[in-house]
Amino acid sequence: MCTKQTIEYSNENPDEFIEHIITLLKTKRIASKFVGFTENEIQKVKDDQKISVLPRLFELYLKHMGHEGFTNIFRGSDFGLYSMEGDKETMILNIEYRNSIYPKTITLPKDIFVFMSHQGHSYMFFESTDIDSDPTVYLYTESGFEVRKISERLSEFFINEINNYALRRNADLAR
């Protein structure tokens, strides 16, 4: 049986929150190995996406498990260094093109950070304006040509994805 576990994120405990995430990933047998980004890789991604600041929570995530660990949950989606380097530009170009041919338009905030894509038609992102924020997570889908909120907070997104993956995996194993 998989029980839902939560911890509240606060700006005072980002390291504790990341340690909780690692513990959840281990106890739910989702990951046992964790490989993070280097400082240079984090800077490269920030430069590529033309942002000056990442929320501390996300930067710690990248440092502890950006290459391997949490990424196991998103097999089939691009959720790593190389996708982060090009996804924002691809998403913006897609939206600009769609805005030019359809009456419905999408306007994005200036300082977004795209952290995941799925087969070039769906992108997850958050606004990256404050180091101490726990930003809202949004999903852009090409098929619906829409942006919608998928999680009130990034910390909530992490916990929900771990719990949902564990439930799906356990259901698959029970078959």
C-alpha positions in Angstrom: 0.0 0.0 0.0 1.2 3.4 -0.9 0.5 6.2 1.6 0.5 9.8 0.6 3.3 11.8 2.3 3.7 15.5 2.4 5.9 18.1 3.9 5.3 21.8 3.8 7.9 23.8 1.9 9.1 27.1 3.3 11.9 29.5 2.3 13.6 28.6 5.6 14.0 24.9 4.8 14.7 24.3 1.1 17.5 21.8 1.9 15.2 19.9 4.3 12.5 19.7 1.6 15.0 18.3 -1.0 16.2 15.7 1.6 12.5 14.8 2.1 12.1 14.4 -1.7 15.2 12.1 -1.8 13.9 10.0 1.1 10.5 9.6 -0.6 12.1 8.6 -3.9 14.2 6.0 -2.0 11.4 4.6 0.3 9.0 4.4 -2.6 11.7 2.6 -4.6 11.6 5.1 -7.4 15.2 6.0 -7.4 18.3 4.9 -5.5 21.0 6.9 -7.4 21.0 10.7 -7.5 23.2 12.7 -9.8 22.9 16.5 -9.9 23.9 19.3 -12.2 27.2 21.1 -11.7 27.3 24.8 -11.0 28.4 25.4 -14.7 25.5 23.3 -16.0 23.0 25.3 -13.9 24.5 28.6 -15.2 24.4 27.2 -18.8 20.6 26.5 -18.5 19.9 29.9 -16.9 21.9 31.6 -19.7 20.1 29.6 -22.4 16.7 30.5 -21.0 17.8 34.1 -20.5 16.9 34.3 -16.8 19.1 35.6 -14.0 17.5 33.8 -11.0 16.0 30.4 -10.3 13.9 29.6 -7.3 16.2 28.2 -4.6 14.0 25.1 -4.5 14.5 24.3 -8.1 18.2 25.1 -8.1 18.6 22.7 -5.2 16.6 20.1 -7.1 19.0 20.5 -10.0 22.1 20.3 -7.8 20.9 17.1 -6.1 19.1 15.1 -8.8 18.9 17.1 -12.0 20.5 14.3 -14.1 19.3 11.3 -12.2 16.8 10.5 -9.4 13.5 12.4 -9.9 13.9 12.2 -13.6 13.0 8.4 -13.4 9.3 9.5 -13.0 9.3 11.2 -16.4 10.5 8.5 -18.7 9.3 9.4 -22.2 9.4 13.1 -21.5 12.4 15.4 -21.8 13.3 16.4 -18.3 17.0 17.1 -18.2 19.9 19.4 -19.1 19.7 19.1 -22.8 15.9 19.6 -23.1 16.1 22.6 -20.7 18.6 24.2 -23.0 16.2 24.3 -26.0 12.7 23.8 -24.8 11.9 27.5 -23.9 12.8 28.7 -27.4 10.9 25.9 -29.1 7.8 26.6 -27.0 7.9 30.3 -27.6 8.4 29.9 -31.4 5.4 27.5 -31.4 3.3 30.0 -29.6 4.3 32.9 -31.8 3.5 30.9 -34.9 0.1 29.8 -33.5 -0.6 33.4 -32.4 0.1 34.6 -36.0 -2.5 32.2 -37.6 -5.3 31.8 -35.0 -7.5 34.5 -33.5 -6.9 33.0 -30.0 -3.6 34.2 -28.6 -1.4 33.3 -25.7 0.8 35.8 -23.8 3.5 34.4 -21.6 5.1 36.2 -18.6 8.6 37.5 -19.4 10.7 35.4 -17.0 9.5 31.8 -17.5 11.7 28.8 -17.0 10.7 25.7 -19.1 11.8 22.6 -17.2 10.1 19.8 -19.1 8.6 18.9 -22.5 6.7 15.9 -23.8 7.3 15.0 -27.4 7.4 18.6 -28.6 3.8 19.4 -27.9 3.5 19.9 -24.2 5.7 22.0 -21.9 5.8 22.6 -18.2 7.1 25.9 -16.9 7.1 28.4 -14.0 7.8 32.1 -13.6 11.4 32.6 -12.4 11.5 36.0 -10.8 12.3 35.4 -7.1 14.9 33.2 -5.5 12.7 32.6 -2.5 9.5 31.7 -4.4 7.7 28.4 -4.6 6.2 29.2 -8.0 3.0 28.0 -9.7 3.6 25.3 -12.3 1.9 25.7 -15.7 1.4 23.4 -18.7 1.3 24.6 -22.3 -0.2 22.2 -24.8 0.0 22.6 -28.5 -3.1 20.5 -29.2 -5.4 22.7 -27.0 -3.3 25.8 -27.6 -3.7 26.7 -24.0 -1.8 27.4 -20.8 -3.2 26.0 -17.6 -2.1 25.8 -14.0 -1.3 22.3 -13.0 0.1 22.9 -9.5 -0.3 25.8 -7.1 3.3 25.4 -6.0 6.5 23.7 -7.4 7.0 21.8 -4.1 3.4 20.5 -4.4 4.2 19.4 -8.0 7.2 17.4 -6.8 5.3 15.6 -4.0 2.2 14.9 -6.3 4.4 13.5 -9.1 6.2 11.1 -6.7 2.9 9.9 -5.1 1.1 9.6 -8.5 4.0 7.6 -10.0 4.2 5.3 -7.0 0.4 4.6 -7.2 0.6 3.9 -11.0 3.6 1.6 -10.6 1.9 -0.2 -7.7 -1.2 -0.7 -9.7 0.8 -2.0 -12.6 2.6 -4.5 -10.3 -0.7 -5.7 -8.9 -1.9 -6.8 -12.3 
